[in-house]
Amino acid sequence: MKEIRKTWIPLPKIPLIDWLPDNIKLPSEDSDNAGYYRVEYVPYFWGVMHALDSSVSWMVVMQKAAQIGWTVLLAADICKCAVTDPARILMLFPKDEKGRLFMDEKLVLIIEGSPAVSRVIDVTTSRKGGSRVTRKKFPGGEVRTVGSNSISNVKSTTARRGYVEEPDDTNKDVGDQGDAIRHLRERLKRMRNKKLIIGGTPAVADLSQIEHYTRLGTMRVLPVTCHECGDAHVLDWENVSWLQKEGGTPHPVFGLHQPETAVYTCPHCGSAWDDYRRQANILQTCKTARESGDGFAGWVKTQCSEGFEPNDMEPIETFHELSELYVCIPGTGLAEVVRDYLEAEHEAESGDESARIVFQNNKLGRPYQYAANQLLDHEKLCEAAEDYPELSCPAGGLLVTVGIDVQHDRLAILIRVFGRNEESWQLYWGEIDGDTADKRDDCWGALDKLVFQSFKHERFGEIRAAAVSIDASDGSTSNAVYHWVRTRDKKYRGVLVMAIKGDSHDFGSKEIFTQPRPVDYKNPKRRTKADRHGVRIYIVGTHKAKDLIAKRLLGTSAYMHSCKQVRQDYWAQVTAEVKAPSKKHRGKLVWQPRPGKRNEGLDTEVYALHAAHAMNMHKKTEAKWSAIEARLGQRTLFSEPEINHSSEQPKPAVKKARRPAQPVGSLLDS
């Protein structure tokens, strides 16, 4: 009866830092420090453990170096949850195989070696018990690992606790339905006392998922107090130094450098810390802070949300750039880190940057910034915007084009006018809300009124669009887009209206504009959906277009003017992508959206540029620009009536004859 009564009495809430040493035993197969978990080996995790225990913070994020004991901590936290606060747990890994390895090489070994846990979690794979290789059951819950490579995985059942391992390697567009991490967040959304734990090493600056999630919260850092001067600072690689030999035969990789002499130097007083002193200072800093009542054990906020005090726990607690300089596990030291650094620099000198990237990511816990990738600053671009009226064409503008990006619930539109030497001026940026899959939705009529209107011109009275490129790549909206293109192409004969798609295999080889492929009328099986709708598809060379736009925004190519009057999110959206190596495409430099950033502004710029190239803007001679000016001047003298946007409007008394439709080739030559 006593044993039964124990199961009825709720267990006391024991902090993770106190629970681990008595209940978690590390196996010899996976650790040089086998035996019960020793928290003094990982003082830099004490503050993280405090956040994991908290009922206030629903998200905990750690941006870290590799091989610092993070995965073991996650496994131990799962064990505590199963024993003291059971719930369904989902763990998201880049691939299914990574989840299986975690189960086999980490979690199961720890469970089997820890009596307090093995009594609770079933590590068998028997179907009768409900456990599998990727699923372990326990009373009141289960832990399940899923890969980010399948939409069915990340759209699985709800859970109260979620873990994400190596978020930078997870799928950012799983099944063409969006980011895998966001799908996992949806699984937790309706649960009370939910907890999402994200941890990993960053990859490329401004593309890193872990960097993005770290910025959402408190961005805590861990300043370490010097034993000599008593001042504290965040450990930095710049403070590591070592000796060089004065002569002798240089090492083929290390040269005259002596990694074994590496020490850490206090930037305040200059005292040298060997590995023992460095680790002792870290441990003492965390211990002193915790004894003084600081649950975060020395981790301090660098970013405080409105309404919170510096010492408060916040809903999103994030820990920033925990480098290998903080590692206190026996057997680790600065000499090995210095060797890795020297090896990386040696390879970088011969043109191979990969080892330098690994060092920055895995040793320092920092995203790698490619020197060749000059980032665009949206705030500077906004400051440089010019104060001219929206939808009003400056004197130098002669050729108006429109780029339209189609989302499920809105149309994003950019109108730009080009002139001599490929100089251009932005006339409009904005969005029209609506059900874009419905060809009868009001958004399409509103688009007509915006795109096909007459724009005021500083010199010539008015000017109209010459070409329009609209995105037709989404299968759910393509029917409505094809209908709009086909009917508007017939209605507005003077305007080239094009349905466009990007080339998924384009890495800079595809031209911005190419003629669409001819329709194969002899073979009906080869006719596409667009062919059946009577629409030709233009393929856009998106990478060359984005390269060119980036140069122009940076001021290294033909100048792109922007209008200060347009919607203010334009500049953030036009700079929302970064060109960097892609893991998906074997390291090729690819334009990629930054996590959490909308990029319709850049997409519409690409489409407007495509429309301009369709009109041979980049090939026009001075004689052709002068001819356009002459036509616009005539239009000023003999202005045409406004385009009739609605069938309900009365027809003009005198109907002006339309010129016959021109083939695409003749339009491009004009």
C-alpha positions as CSV (number, residue, x, y, z in Angstrom):
1,M,0.0,0.0,0.0
2,K,2.9,2.4,0.7
3,E,4.2,1.9,-2.8
4,I,0.8,2.5,-4.3
5,R,0.3,5.6,-2.2
6,K,3.6,7.1,-3.5
7,T,2.2,7.0,-7.0
8,W,-0.8,9.1,-5.9
9,I,1.3,11.8,-4.3
10,P,2.6,14.5,-6.8
11,L,6.4,14.5,-7.0
12,P,8.1,17.7,-5.8
13,K,9.4,20.0,-8.5
14,I,13.1,19.5,-8.3
15,P,15.3,21.9,-10.4
16,L,17.1,20.1,-13.3
17,I,20.5,21.1,-11.9
18,D,19.7,19.2,-8.7
19,W,17.9,16.3,-10.3
20,L,20.6,15.3,-12.8
21,P,23.5,14.2,-10.5
22,D,21.2,11.7,-8.7
23,N,19.3,10.3,-11.6
24,I,21.3,10.5,-14.9
25,K,24.2,8.2,-15.5
26,L,26.3,8.7,-18.6
27,P,27.4,5.5,-20.5
28,S,31.0,4.6,-21.1
29,E,30.2,4.0,-24.8
30,D,29.4,7.7,-25.3
31,S,31.6,9.6,-22.8
32,D,35.1,9.8,-21.5
33,N,33.5,10.9,-18.2
34,A,31.2,8.0,-17.6
35,G,29.2,7.9,-14.4
36,Y,26.6,10.1,-12.8
37,Y,26.1,13.5,-14.5
38,R,28.5,16.1,-13.0
39,V,27.0,19.6,-13.4
40,E,30.4,21.2,-12.4
41,Y,31.7,20.1,-15.8
42,V,29.1,22.2,-17.5
43,P,28.6,25.4,-15.5
44,Y,27.8,27.3,-18.7
45,F,24.6,25.2,-18.9
46,W,23.3,26.1,-15.4
47,G,21.4,29.2,-16.7
48,V,20.0,27.1,-19.5
49,M,18.8,24.5,-17.0
50,H,17.0,27.3,-15.1
51,A,15.2,28.4,-18.3
52,L,14.2,24.7,-19.1
53,D,12.6,24.5,-15.6
54,S,10.7,27.7,-16.0
55,S,7.0,27.9,-16.5
56,V,7.4,31.5,-17.8
57,S,9.5,30.9,-20.8
58,W,7.9,28.8,-23.5
59,M,10.9,29.0,-25.9
60,V,14.5,28.4,-25.0
61,V,17.2,28.8,-27.7
62,M,20.9,28.1,-27.6
63,Q,23.3,29.3,-30.3
64,K,26.4,27.3,-29.6
65,A,29.6,25.7,-30.7
66,A,29.6,21.9,-31.4
67,Q,30.7,19.2,-29.0
68,I,30.0,21.0,-25.7
69,G,27.5,18.5,-24.2
70,W,24.3,20.0,-25.6
71,T,22.7,16.8,-26.9
72,V,23.4,15.0,-23.7
73,L,21.7,17.8,-21.8
74,L,18.6,17.5,-24.1
75,A,18.5,13.7,-23.5
76,A,18.7,14.3,-19.7
77,D,16.0,16.9,-19.9
78,I,13.7,14.4,-21.7
79,C,14.3,11.8,-19.0
80,K,13.4,14.3,-16.3
81,C,10.2,15.2,-18.2
82,A,9.2,11.5,-18.5
83,V,9.8,10.8,-14.8
84,T,8.5,14.0,-13.1
85,D,6.2,15.7,-15.6
86,P,5.1,13.2,-18.4
87,A,3.9,14.6,-21.7
88,R,4.1,13.9,-25.4
89,I,7.5,15.0,-26.7
90,L,8.5,15.6,-30.3
91,M,12.1,16.0,-31.5
92,L,12.7,17.5,-34.9
93,F,15.9,16.5,-36.7
94,P,17.1,17.4,-40.2
95,K,16.5,13.8,-41.4
96,D,14.9,10.6,-40.0
97,E,18.3,8.9,-39.7
98,K,19.6,11.6,-37.4
99,G,16.7,10.9,-35.1
100,R,17.4,7.2,-35.1
101,L,21.0,7.8,-34.2
102,F,20.0,10.1,-31.4
103,M,17.8,7.3,-30.0
104,D,20.3,4.5,-30.4
105,E,23.5,6.4,-29.4
106,K,22.3,8.9,-26.8
107,L,18.9,8.5,-25.3
108,V,18.6,4.7,-25.1
109,L,22.1,4.3,-23.6
110,I,21.4,7.0,-21.0
111,I,18.0,5.4,-20.1
112,E,19.5,1.9,-19.8
113,G,22.2,3.2,-17.5
114,S,20.0,5.3,-15.3
115,P,17.8,3.1,-12.9
116,A,15.5,5.9,-12.0
117,V,14.7,6.4,-15.7
118,S,14.7,2.9,-17.0
119,R,11.9,2.0,-14.7
120,V,9.7,4.5,-16.5
121,I,10.7,4.6,-20.2
122,D,10.3,1.5,-22.3
123,V,13.3,1.2,-24.6
124,T,12.2,-2.0,-26.3
125,T,10.9,-2.0,-29.8
126,S,8.1,-4.5,-29.2
127,R,4.9,-3.7,-31.0
128,K,2.9,-4.8,-28.0
129,G,4.4,-2.1,-25.8
130,G,3.9,0.6,-28.5
131,S,7.5,1.6,-28.7
132,R,9.6,1.7,-31.9
133,V,13.1,2.7,-32.9
134,T,11.9,6.3,-33.2
135,R,9.3,6.3,-30.5
136,K,9.6,5.4,-26.8
137,K,6.6,5.2,-24.6
138,F,6.2,6.0,-20.9
139,P,3.2,6.4,-18.6
140,G,1.5,9.7,-19.5
141,G,3.4,10.4,-22.7
142,E,6.0,9.4,-25.2
143,V,9.1,10.8,-27.0
144,R,9.1,10.6,-30.7
145,T,11.8,11.7,-33.2
146,V,10.8,13.0,-36.7
147,G,12.7,14.2,-39.7
148,S,12.2,17.6,-41.4
149,N,12.3,16.0,-44.8
150,S,8.6,14.9,-44.9
151,I,5.5,17.0,-44.5
152,S,3.7,14.1,-42.8
153,N,6.4,14.0,-40.1
154,V,6.1,17.7,-39.1
155,K,2.3,17.7,-39.4
156,S,2.0,14.9,-36.9
157,T,0.1,14.9,-33.6
158,T,0.2,17.7,-31.1
159,A,2.8,17.8,-28.3
160,R,3.5,19.8,-25.1
161,R,7.3,19.8,-25.5
162,G,9.3,20.1,-28.7
163,Y,13.0,20.0,-29.4
164,V,14.8,21.1,-32.5
165,E,18.3,19.7,-33.1
166,E,20.6,21.6,-35.6
167,P,17.9,23.9,-37.0
168,D,20.1,25.3,-39.7
169,D,20.0,21.8,-41.4
170,T,16.3,21.4,-41.2
171,N,14.1,21.8,-44.3
172,K,13.0,25.3,-44.9
173,D,10.3,24.4,-47.4
174,V,9.1,20.9,-46.6
175,G,6.7,19.6,-49.2
176,D,6.4,23.1,-50.7
177,Q,4.4,24.0,-47.5
178,G,6.9,26.1,-45.6
179,D,9.4,25.8,-42.8
180,A,9.6,22.6,-40.8
181,I,10.3,24.4,-37.5
182,R,7.2,26.5,-37.9
183,H,5.1,23.4,-38.5
184,L,6.5,22.0,-35.2
185,R,5.5,25.2,-33.5
186,E,2.0,24.7,-34.8
187,R,1.9,21.3,-33.1
188,L,2.6,23.0,-29.7
189,K,0.4,26.1,-30.2
190,R,-2.7,25.0,-28.4
191,M,-1.0,23.3,-25.5
192,R,-0.8,24.8,-22.0
193,N,2.7,24.9,-20.4
194,K,4.2,24.3,-23.8
195,K,8.0,24.4,-24.2
196,L,10.0,24.6,-27.4
197,I,13.8,24.1,-27.1
198,I,16.0,24.9,-30.1
199,G,19.7,24.5,-30.1
200,G,22.4,24.2,-32.8
201,T,25.5,25.7,-34.5
202,P,24.9,28.5,-36.9
203,A,25.8,28.3,-40.6
204,V,25.6,31.4,-42.9
205,A,25.1,34.9,-41.5
206,D,21.6,36.2,-42.2
207,L,20.4,32.8,-43.4
208,S,20.9,30.9,-40.1
209,Q,17.8,29.6,-38.4
210,I,19.4,29.4,-35.0
211,E,20.6,33.0,-35.4
212,H,17.1,34.1,-36.3
213,Y,15.5,32.4,-33.3
214,T,18.2,33.7,-30.9
215,R,17.4,37.3,-32.0
216,L,13.8,36.8,-31.0
217,G,14.6,36.7,-27.3
218,T,16.9,38.0,-24.5
219,M,20.2,37.1,-26.3
220,R,22.0,36.4,-23.0
221,V,25.8,36.2,-22.8
222,L,28.0,34.9,-20.0
223,P,30.7,37.3,-18.8
224,V,33.5,35.6,-16.9
225,T,35.2,37.3,-13.9
226,C,39.0,37.5,-13.9
227,H,40.6,36.0,-10.8
228,E,43.3,38.8,-10.9
229,C,41.4,42.1,-11.5
230,G,37.8,41.1,-10.7
231,D,36.4,42.5,-14.0
232,A,34.1,40.4,-16.1
233,H,34.0,40.0,-19.9
234,V,32.5,37.7,-22.5
235,L,35.2,35.2,-23.7
236,D,36.4,36.1,-27.1
237,W,38.7,34.4,-29.6
238,E,40.6,37.6,-30.0
239,N,42.0,37.1,-26.5
240,V,43.7,33.8,-27.3
241,S,47.4,33.9,-28.0
242,W,50.3,31.5,-28.4
243,L,54.0,31.6,-29.0
244,Q,56.0,31.1,-32.2
245,K,59.4,29.5,-32.6
246,E,62.3,31.9,-33.5
247,G,63.9,29.5,-35.8
248,G,64.1,25.9,-36.9
249,T,62.2,23.9,-39.5
250,P,58.6,25.2,-40.0
251,H,55.7,22.7,-39.7
252,P,54.0,22.1,-43.1
253,V,50.7,23.4,-41.7
254,F,51.4,25.2,-38.4
255,G,54.6,26.9,-39.6
256,L,56.5,28.3,-36.6
257,H,53.4,28.5,-34.4
258,Q,53.3,26.5,-31.2
259,P,49.6,25.6,-30.4
260,E,50.6,23.9,-27.2
261,T,51.6,27.3,-25.6
262,A,48.1,28.7,-26.1
263,V,46.7,30.8,-23.2
264,Y,43.7,33.1,-22.7
265,T,44.5,36.7,-21.8
266,C,42.2,38.9,-19.7
267,P,41.6,42.1,-21.8
268,H,41.3,44.2,-18.7
269,C,44.5,43.4,-16.8
270,G,46.5,41.2,-19.2
271,S,46.8,38.2,-16.9
272,A,47.3,34.9,-18.7
273,W,44.9,32.1,-18.0
274,D,46.0,28.5,-18.7
275,D,43.3,25.9,-19.2
276,Y,43.0,25.2,-15.5
277,R,42.6,28.9,-14.6
278,R,40.2,29.5,-17.5
279,Q,37.9,26.7,-16.4
280,A,38.2,27.6,-12.7
281,N,37.2,31.2,-13.5
282,I,34.1,30.1,-15.5
283,L,33.1,27.7,-12.7
284,Q,33.6,30.3,-10.0
285,T,31.7,32.9,-11.9
286,C,28.6,30.7,-12.3
287,K,28.8,29.4,-8.7
288,T,29.1,32.9,-7.2
289,A,26.2,34.2,-9.3
290,R,23.9,31.2,-8.4
291,E,24.8,31.5,-4.7
292,S,23.8,35.2,-4.8
293,G,20.3,34.2,-6.0
294,D,20.8,34.5,-9.8
295,G,19.0,31.5,-11.3
296,F,20.7,32.2,-14.6
297,A,24.1,31.7,-13.0
298,G,25.8,34.7,-14.5
299,W,24.1,34.8,-17.9
300,V,23.0,38.4,-18.5
301,K,20.5,39.9,-21.0
302,T,21.6,42.0,-23.9
303,Q,18.1,42.5,-25.2
304,C,15.2,43.3,-22.8
305,S,11.6,43.2,-23.9
306,E,9.3,46.1,-23.1
307,G,7.8,45.7,-19.6
308,F,10.5,43.4,-18.3
309,E,13.3,44.1,-15.9
310,P,16.9,43.0,-16.6
311,N,16.6,40.2,-13.9
312,D,13.2,39.0,-15.1
313,M,12.5,35.6,-16.8
314,E,11.0,36.3,-20.2
315,P,8.7,34.2,-22.5
316,I,11.6,33.7,-25.0
317,E,14.9,33.0,-23.3
318,T,17.9,32.8,-25.8
319,F,21.6,32.2,-25.1
320,H,24.0,33.7,-27.6
321,E,27.3,32.5,-29.1
322,L,28.5,29.9,-26.5
323,S,31.9,29.2,-27.9
324,E,34.3,26.3,-27.2
325,L,36.3,28.7,-25.0
326,Y,33.7,28.0,-22.3
327,V,34.1,24.2,-22.3
328,C,35.2,22.9,-18.9
329,I,34.9,19.2,-19.6
330,P,38.2,17.4,-18.6
331,G,40.5,16.7,-21.6
332,T,39.5,19.8,-23.5
333,G,41.9,22.7,-24.0
334,L,42.9,25.7,-26.0
335,A,45.7,23.9,-27.8
336,E,43.3,21.8,-29.9
337,V,41.2,24.9,-30.8
338,V,44.4,26.7,-32.0
339,R,45.4,23.7,-34.1
340,D,42.0,23.8,-35.8
341,Y,42.3,27.5,-36.4
342,L,45.8,27.2,-37.9
343,E,44.8,24.3,-40.1
344,A,41.7,26.3,-41.3
345,E,43.8,29.4,-42.1
346,H,46.4,27.2,-44.0
347,E,43.6,25.8,-46.2
348,A,42.0,29.2,-46.7
349,E,45.4,30.5,-48.1
350,S,45.2,27.9,-50.8
351,G,41.7,29.0,-51.7
352,D,39.6,26.4,-49.7
353,E,37.4,28.4,-47.3
354,S,35.5,25.3,-46.0
355,A,37.7,24.7,-42.9
356,R,37.5,28.4,-41.9
357,I,33.7,28.1,-42.1
358,V,33.7,25.0,-39.9
359,F,35.9,26.7,-37.4
360,Q,33.7,29.8,-37.2
361,N,30.5,27.7,-36.9
362,N,31.6,24.7,-34.8
363,K,34.3,26.3,-32.5
364,L,33.1,29.8,-32.0
365,G,29.4,29.3,-32.4
366,R,29.1,32.2,-34.9
367,P,27.5,32.3,-38.3
368,Y,30.0,32.7,-41.2
369,Q,30.0,36.0,-43.1
370,Y,31.2,35.5,-46.7
371,A,33.5,38.3,-47.6
372,A,32.2,38.3,-51.2
373,N,28.6,38.7,-50.0
374,Q,28.2,42.4,-49.5
375,L,25.0,42.8,-47.6
376,L,22.4,45.4,-48.5
377,D,21.3,47.6,-45.6
378,H,17.6,48.4,-45.9
379,E,17.8,51.3,-43.5
380,K,20.4,53.0,-45.7
381,L,18.4,52.4,-48.8
382,C,15.3,53.9,-47.1
383,E,17.3,57.0,-46.1
384,A,18.5,57.3,-49.7
385,A,15.0,57.2,-51.1
386,E,13.9,60.4,-53.1
387,D,11.0,62.6,-52.4
388,Y,8.9,62.6,-55.5
389,P,5.1,61.8,-55.8
390,E,4.1,58.2,-55.9
391,L,2.6,57.0,-59.2
392,S,4.2,60.1,-60.9
393,C,6.9,59.6,-63.5
394,P,10.1,61.7,-63.2
395,A,11.5,63.4,-66.3
396,G,13.9,60.7,-67.3
397,G,11.4,57.8,-67.3
398,L,10.4,56.5,-70.7
399,L,9.4,52.8,-70.4
400,V,7.0,51.7,-67.6
401,T,7.0,48.0,-66.6
402,V,5.1,46.1,-63.9
403,G,6.1,43.1,-61.8
404,I,3.4,41.2,-59.9
405,D,3.9,38.4,-57.3
406,V,0.9,36.2,-56.6
407,Q,0.3,35.0,-53.1
408,H,-2.7,33.0,-51.9
409,D,-4.3,36.0,-50.2
410,R,-2.8,39.0,-52.0
411,L,-1.1,40.4,-55.0
412,A,2.2,42.3,-54.6
413,I,2.8,44.9,-57.2
414,L,5.8,47.0,-58.2
415,I,5.7,49.6,-60.9
416,R,9.0,50.9,-62.3
417,V,9.9,53.2,-65.2
418,F,13.2,52.9,-67.1
419,G,15.1,55.4,-69.0
420,R,18.5,55.8,-70.8
421,N,21.5,53.9,-69.6
422,E,19.1,51.5,-67.7
423,E,18.4,54.1,-65.0
424,S,15.1,53.5,-63.4
425,W,12.6,55.1,-60.9
426,Q,10.1,53.3,-58.7
427,L,6.6,54.5,-59.1
428,Y,4.7,52.2,-56.8
429,W,5.0,49.3,-54.4
430,G,2.1,47.8,-52.5
431,E,-0.4,44.9,-52.2
432,I,-4.0,44.1,-53.0
433,D,-5.7,41.7,-50.7
434,G,-8.0,39.0,-52.1
435,D,-8.6,35.4,-52.9
436,T,-6.2,35.1,-55.8
437,A,-7.3,31.6,-56.7
438,D,-10.7,32.9,-57.7
439,K,-10.6,34.6,-61.1
440,R,-13.8,36.5,-60.2
441,D,-12.4,38.0,-57.0
442,D,-12.4,41.8,-56.8
443,C,-8.6,41.8,-56.5
444,W,-8.2,41.2,-60.2
445,G,-10.3,44.2,-61.1
446,A,-8.4,46.4,-58.6
447,L,-5.2,45.2,-60.3
448,D,-6.5,46.3,-63.7
449,K,-7.2,49.8,-62.4
450,L,-3.8,50.1,-60.9
451,V,-1.7,48.6,-63.7
452,F,-3.4,49.9,-66.8
453,Q,-4.0,53.5,-65.7
454,S,-2.3,56.5,-67.1
455,F,0.6,57.8,-64.9
456,K,1.4,61.5,-64.7
457,H,4.7,62.3,-66.4
458,E,6.8,65.3,-65.5
459,R,7.5,66.2,-69.1
460,F,5.0,64.4,-71.3
461,G,1.7,64.7,-69.5
462,E,1.1,61.0,-69.1
463,I,2.6,57.6,-69.7
464,R,1.3,54.0,-69.6
465,A,2.7,50.6,-68.9
466,A,4.4,48.9,-71.8
467,A,4.9,45.4,-70.3
468,V,3.6,43.4,-67.3
469,S,5.2,40.2,-65.9
470,I,3.0,38.2,-63.4
471,D,4.0,35.1,-61.4
472,A,2.3,31.9,-62.5
473,S,4.4,29.4,-60.5
474,D,1.8,28.5,-57.8
475,G,-0.4,25.7,-59.0
476,S,-3.3,26.7,-56.8
477,T,-3.5,30.2,-58.3
478,S,-2.2,29.5,-61.8
479,N,-5.8,29.1,-63.4
480,A,-6.7,32.6,-62.2
481,V,-3.4,34.0,-63.4
482,Y,-3.7,32.4,-66.9
483,H,-7.3,33.7,-67.2
484,W,-6.1,37.2,-66.3
485,V,-3.2,37.1,-68.7
486,R,-5.2,35.8,-71.6
487,T,-8.1,38.2,-71.2
488,R,-5.9,41.3,-70.5
489,D,-3.6,40.5,-73.4
490,K,-6.6,40.7,-75.7
491,K,-8.2,43.7,-73.9
492,Y,-5.1,45.9,-73.7
493,R,-3.4,45.3,-77.1
494,G,-0.7,47.9,-76.5
495,V,0.6,46.2,-73.4
496,L,2.7,43.0,-73.4
497,V,1.2,40.8,-70.6
498,M,3.3,37.8,-69.7
499,A,2.8,34.8,-67.4
500,I,6.2,33.9,-65.9
501,K,7.9,31.2,-63.9
502,G,11.4,30.9,-62.4
503,D,13.8,28.2,-63.5
504,S,14.4,25.9,-60.5
505,H,17.7,24.8,-62.0
506,D,19.0,28.3,-62.7
507,F,22.2,29.2,-60.8
508,G,23.1,32.2,-63.0
509,S,23.2,30.6,-66.4
510,K,19.7,31.5,-67.5
511,E,19.2,34.9,-69.2
512,I,16.8,37.3,-67.5
513,F,14.5,37.2,-70.6
514,T,14.1,34.4,-73.2
515,Q,11.4,33.7,-75.7
516,P,8.9,31.1,-74.5
517,R,9.0,27.7,-76.1
518,P,6.7,27.1,-79.0
519,V,3.5,25.0,-78.5
520,D,3.7,21.5,-79.9
521,Y,0.4,21.3,-81.6
522,K,1.2,17.9,-83.2
523,N,1.6,16.1,-79.9
524,P,-1.3,16.9,-77.5
525,K,0.4,14.9,-74.7
526,R,3.2,17.5,-74.6
527,R,0.9,20.4,-74.2
528,T,1.1,22.0,-70.8
529,K,-1.7,23.5,-68.6
530,A,-0.7,26.9,-69.8
531,D,-1.0,25.7,-73.4
532,R,-4.5,24.5,-72.8
533,H,-5.4,27.9,-71.4
534,G,-4.0,29.6,-74.5
535,V,-1.1,31.2,-72.5
536,R,2.6,31.1,-73.2
537,I,5.0,30.8,-70.2
538,Y,8.1,33.0,-70.0
539,I,10.9,31.6,-67.9
540,V,12.8,34.1,-65.8
541,G,16.5,34.0,-65.1
542,T,16.0,35.0,-61.5
543,H,19.6,34.6,-60.4
544,K,21.0,37.0,-63.0
545,A,18.2,39.4,-62.3
546,K,18.9,39.4,-58.5
547,D,22.6,39.8,-59.2
548,L,21.9,42.8,-61.3
549,I,19.4,44.3,-58.9
550,A,21.9,43.9,-56.0
551,K,24.6,45.7,-57.9
552,R,22.2,48.5,-58.7
553,L,21.0,48.9,-55.1
554,L,24.6,49.0,-54.0
555,G,25.3,51.7,-56.5
556,T,27.8,49.7,-58.5
557,S,25.6,49.5,-61.7
558,A,22.9,51.6,-63.3
559,Y,21.1,53.5,-60.6
560,M,17.8,52.4,-59.2
561,H,15.8,55.3,-57.7
562,S,13.2,54.5,-55.0
563,C,10.3,56.7,-53.9
564,K,10.1,57.8,-50.3
565,Q,6.3,57.8,-50.5
566,V,5.9,54.0,-51.1
567,R,4.9,51.6,-48.4
568,Q,7.6,51.4,-45.8
569,D,8.2,47.6,-45.8
570,Y,9.5,47.7,-49.4
571,W,13.1,48.2,-48.4
572,A,13.1,45.4,-45.9
573,Q,11.6,43.1,-48.5
574,V,13.9,44.1,-51.4
575,T,16.9,43.2,-49.2
576,A,15.3,40.0,-47.7
577,E,17.6,37.6,-49.6
578,V,21.3,36.7,-49.3
579,K,23.5,35.0,-51.9
580,A,25.4,32.2,-50.2
581,P,26.4,28.5,-50.6
582,S,23.4,26.2,-50.5
583,K,23.5,22.8,-48.8
584,K,20.6,21.7,-51.0
585,H,22.5,22.5,-54.2
586,R,26.0,21.2,-53.2
587,G,27.5,24.5,-52.1
588,K,26.6,26.6,-55.2
589,L,26.0,30.2,-54.5
590,V,22.3,30.7,-54.5
591,W,20.0,33.5,-53.5
592,Q,18.1,32.5,-50.4
593,P,15.6,34.3,-48.2
594,R,16.6,35.2,-44.7
595,P,14.6,33.3,-42.0
596,G,11.3,35.1,-41.1
597,K,11.7,37.7,-43.9
598,R,9.2,38.4,-46.6
599,N,10.7,38.8,-50.1
600,E,7.9,39.8,-52.4
601,G,9.5,43.2,-52.8
602,L,12.6,41.6,-54.4
603,D,10.5,39.2,-56.4
604,T,8.5,42.0,-57.9
605,E,11.7,43.9,-58.8
606,V,12.9,40.8,-60.6
607,Y,9.6,40.6,-62.6
608,A,9.6,44.3,-63.5
609,L,13.2,43.9,-64.7
610,H,12.1,40.9,-66.7
611,A,9.4,42.9,-68.4
612,A,11.9,45.7,-69.2
613,H,14.2,43.2,-70.8
614,A,11.3,41.8,-72.8
615,M,10.9,45.3,-74.2
616,N,14.7,45.4,-75.0
617,M,15.3,48.2,-72.5
618,H,18.9,47.1,-72.1
619,K,19.6,47.1,-75.9
620,K,17.9,50.3,-76.9
621,T,20.1,52.8,-78.8
622,E,19.9,56.6,-78.4
623,A,17.8,56.7,-81.6
624,K,15.2,54.4,-80.1
625,W,15.0,56.3,-76.9
626,S,14.5,59.5,-78.9
627,A,11.7,57.8,-80.9
628,I,10.0,56.9,-77.6
629,E,10.3,60.5,-76.5
630,A,8.8,61.7,-79.7
631,R,5.8,59.3,-79.4
632,L,5.3,60.5,-75.8
633,G,5.4,64.1,-76.9
634,Q,2.8,63.4,-79.5
635,R,0.6,61.7,-76.9
636,T,0.8,64.9,-74.9
637,L,-0.5,66.9,-77.8
638,F,-3.2,64.4,-78.8
639,S,-3.9,62.6,-75.5
640,E,-5.8,59.4,-75.7
641,P,-9.0,58.8,-73.7
642,E,-8.7,56.9,-70.4
643,I,-8.8,53.1,-70.6
644,N,-12.3,51.7,-69.8
645,H,-11.8,49.5,-66.7
646,S,-15.4,48.5,-66.1
647,S,-18.0,47.1,-68.5
648,E,-20.6,49.2,-66.6
649,Q,-19.0,52.5,-67.6
650,P,-20.5,54.2,-70.7
651,K,-18.6,53.8,-73.9
652,P,-17.1,56.9,-75.5
653,A,-19.2,58.5,-78.2
654,V,-16.3,58.1,-80.7
655,K,-14.7,54.7,-80.5
656,K,-11.1,54.8,-81.5
657,A,-10.0,51.9,-83.6
658,R,-7.5,49.6,-82.0
659,R,-4.4,48.6,-83.9
660,P,-4.1,44.9,-84.7
661,A,-2.3,42.6,-82.2
662,Q,1.4,42.4,-82.9
663,P,3.5,39.3,-82.5
664,V,5.9,39.2,-79.6
665,G,8.9,39.7,-81.8
666,S,7.7,43.0,-83.2
667,L,6.8,44.3,-79.8
668,L,10.4,43.6,-78.6
669,D,11.9,45.4,-81.6
670,S,9.9,48.6,-80.9
